[in-house]
Structures are given as structure tokens and as C-alpha cells.
Amino acid sequence: MTQDTIWKIQTKKPSVNLTLPELFDILLQNRNLTTAKDIEDFLSPNLNGITEMIFEDMQKSISRIEKAIKNKEKISVYSDYDADGISAAAILWETLKSLGADVMPYIPDRIKEGYGFSLAGIKSVSDTGVSLIISVDHGVTAVEEIEYAKSLGVDVILTDHHIIPDKSPSPYSLIHTTLICGAAVSWKLSYELHKHFKLPLENIYEKLSIASIATIADQMPLTSHNRAIVKHGLEYLRTTKRPGLVELYSVASIQKSKMDEYHLGHIIAPRINAMGRLDNAIQSLRLYCTNSPQKAKELSKILEETNIKRQNLTMTGVTDAFKLVDENKKIIILDSPDWHEGIIGLIAGRINDKFNKPTIIISRGKLFSKGSARSVAGVDITELLRTSSQDLLEDVGGHTMAAGFTVKTENIAKLKKSIYEYFEKKYQNQKFYKEVVVETELSPHLINLDLYSKIQKLRPFGNSNSEPVFLLKNQLVKRISKVGSDQSHIKIDLENISCIGFRLAEKSSSIRYGDYIDIIFSLNLNEFNGRSSLQLVLIDLAKTGDKNIQRA
């Protein structure tokens, strides 16, 4: 069974008799937007924050790049293999190419080389005659690798957004901030290069389309700089002429003019990411950058087929993993030789979402195995791995809620035992709940198209700016039915509106016609045959009086 959820209402007092303007004020206050300037900056974000951002080594980096172009040195843009890294590489590669640089991208193979810089990767790049490497979306932990590059006569400009560790590398120059994603850091460097070399700025603003995909894919907080990047990037995406993106829209059945953050996070980014998970991420980079409609068709087909393969592998892996879960354990640790290491993070996410327990999924290899972990509020999963089993791991990295590691296959049993024992001791009296933040309680009369239109002003939604979730209490169920090919979803008709609940059939099994229920939901516009109607998308539901509702 899934773990229970806590509904936490942000308003301190009941607010059922609100007017629409009062409700919108509450939504702004819940986002800590209280002054006229804060509200204006949020609703109409501009790019000044990022264009005026100052980096100590920016001019040093530009001078080194200018020297490399003038002396016809070979340059490598060395990226990560995820959507952020690929997007960062595309932005910088296109910029350097437009300046006449002799530049080639390098994206490591996930299976053979792993994340970020490797000694083999640097050697491979150096052997082609490269004398300047520009990293994008990685590098701040690569102490040994940077020294190795220096020994080969290769300068390294690091551009990254990950947290700099206590022991940090000494590159030629460093362009770093944690405020934006790797692709946005790459965009900033490209923006300064456009200014320095007096290129048309419209060319770099168009590249916000790519930076916005990366910002959503990397789940950056959609406030301040990141909100501006996505807001403006979406405008370019809705009118893009990039053949690769146009073809990707086509195979994914996306109407270009209606592109939004949902499409970026759930449709575009997974297809960009799929290549790095299962194959060679260079194909995603080529899709971004190709000018050939025919090549775009070929590449979009490759991405689509690879993503379908990724979906099937994930579905099979999740189904198998569900069967292995021991619900009596406070932490879930599963391993299998059948799980591709490129999708274990996705499996961990699904298991974690269903059971609301820290989850570790291991792809078992012959000599070494890869692990991916997802956590819950109150458990720093990276610290947990380091503290409970550092001597058993070959490497480990990540942040509070997610981590990855490598372990010798012969040590998996010891690793499980060590983590179980540590976790049971540290969290023996702790019960984990999934907390859903609810904006406020609503009266049914406010649920209309005017409210929906107001909510759209808060877009784009994402991390730190979630789509508003509301509470509706004491609603009569007029009709309820299971829907979907596997009957895992539910459709409910209330007094004056219909609801859809994805993967909620199990939770609603005791609810019948004539019952009164409390629901938390978001608003959705259902369009069919040219007509639009409101629909409630259920987040959770319970019989009236059964749920312990908390207030912030």
C-alpha cells in the first residue's frame, strides 16, 4: 500500500468566502510576493538578472577563447550526457562555430566513461590536437582530471553550476554559479561572447529556447533568473524554426503554439535525455543543431524510438521492482542484473513516489554495479550513503534528495546490510508521510474559467512555483468509475464538475456513489471538439472527515 499523505494548507484561516481578487492575492502571498515590485518582476520577468550577472573569470575566459580562435587552436566543448549538459553544449558549440572557431563537442559514454571528465576522455580529446577544453555542466569536482589535462598542455575553462567541494580543481578559469543550470551558465558565456565579438544579440536570445528545456529538465527553482529564462525561452520555442525541434514536436504530437513547461518536462526533455541513458547523447546534440530538415527527421525518429525503448525498460523495471518491495522495511533497497543502469533513477523515482520511503535501486554488473537513490523529506540520502557505507562504495555523489554511486558487485549484500542497520537505528521511531502543499480551501462558486485564467498568470510552473493545489470539502459523489487500460485511474462526477484522478483507483476503492468526499486538486482545461470545459485533476481524496488536514 502507498503511504498516507498530509494535506498542509498554507493559509492560516479558513478562506471559503473569498472573491477572485482576494484569492489571487493569497496565491501571490503564498509565493512570498508582497510588494508591487516583487509581483511585477514575477509576473513579467526580464532577463536583466542573468545578462548583468558578474563572473570574476568571465573576461579571462573570453580572452583565452579569442586567442584560441585567432591562433586556430582546436577547442573541445566537453559536456555531460543529460539534457542540461547536451543543451549547454549545443548553445556554446553554435556560438563558437559562428565565431569561426575550430570546435568539436565531446560527450562521454554513460556506460564506458561515466559522468563528467575522465582521464580517458581527456586523453581522447587531447589526441585530436585540442589545446583548449571548455566544460559545460560539470567539472568542479575534477581535481585529478584537470591536473592531467594541464600535463598534456591543455587549458581548461570550467563552466558549471554544481556545488564546489572543499577540495576543488585549479582550471585556467572558472565560470560558476549555483543559481542557474549548466545550460544557462553556457548561455551567459555565449551572451558575453556575442557582445564581445559584436554578433547580433537576437541570435543568442533565440538560444534561450534550448536553455529553457535544460532549466526545466534539471528542475531548477522557477523563480528569479530561471523563471525569466523559461518564460522567454517558451516564447522562442512556440515560434522556433530549428528543424530538429520542429520535427521533435511533430513526432511527439505537440502543437507548437501551445508549447508550455509541461511539454518541456514530460515530453521534450525525456526524449533528449533518452539518448544519454541508453545510447550516444551526441544524437540529441545533433538534433538541436542541425539545419537540415531531412537530418532532423532522421534524428527525431532515433530519439523517439530510443525514448520508447526507455519507457518500456522503465515500465518492466518498475513492475519487477514492485514485486520485490518489502513493505516492512523503512528503506527500500533492490538490485537486479536486468535493470539497465540508464533507467535505475527512473525506477527509484517511481518506487519512492508510490511508497514514500527512501529508495535505492542497483543495476547489478559482473564486477561493478551502479546505484541510484531517491529520498523523502527528512533524510539526506547522499549523507546516508556516505555515513553508513563509505568504505563499501567506489564513489558516491548527489544531493539531499537524490544520489548515485558505484559499488563492487561482491559487496552488494554487505552494502544492503550496512544501510539497513544504520537506517533502522537512526530512524527507528520516525514515520514518513508525503506532504502535499495546498494553497487554500475553495468554495465551489469560485471554480470557473476566470479562476483558471488568473492561475495561468503564475506560469511557468515547476520547482519552487508549483501549480496551485486547492481543497474542496464535503462534495457529493454523483458518479465514480475506473478508467484507463489498466483501470488504475478514476473519473468522478461531483455536483457541477467532473474530476480525473491518475493512479488513484487504489486509494478510492472504498468510495461509492452517494458518499461525501474531500479532495485536493489542480485545475485543467479539457478541450474536445472545439469546446473547452474545466476539469479537476485530483491529487488526493478521502471520505469527508477521514483526513487529518493541517494548516501551516
Secondary structure, DSSP 8 states (H G I E B T S, - for coil): ----EEEEESSSS--TT--HHHHHHHHHHHTT--SHHHHHHHHS--SHHHHT---TTHHHHHHHHHHHHHTT-EEEEEE-SSHHHHHHHHHHHHHHHHTT-EEEEE---TTTT-SS--HHHHHHHHHTTEEEEEEES--TT-HHHHHHHHHTT-EEEEEE-S---SS----SEEEE-SSS-HHHHHHHHHHHHHHHTT--HHHHHHTHHHHHHHHHHTT--SSHHHHHHHHHHHHHHTT---HHHHHHHHHTT--GGG--HHHIIIIIHHHHHHHHHHS-THHHHHHHH---HHHHHHHHHHHHHHHHHHHHHHHHHHHHHHHH--TTSSSEEEEETTS-TTTHHHHHHHHHHHH-S-EEEEE--SSEEEEEEE--TT--HHHHHHHHHGGGEEEEEE-SSEEEEEEEGGGHHHHHHHHHHHHHHHTTT----EEEEE-EE--GGG-SHHHHHHHHTT-S-BTTB----EEEEEEE-SEEEEESTTS-EEEEE-SS-EEEETT-TTTTTT--TT-EEEEEEEEEEEEETTEEEEEEEEEEEEETT-S-EEE-
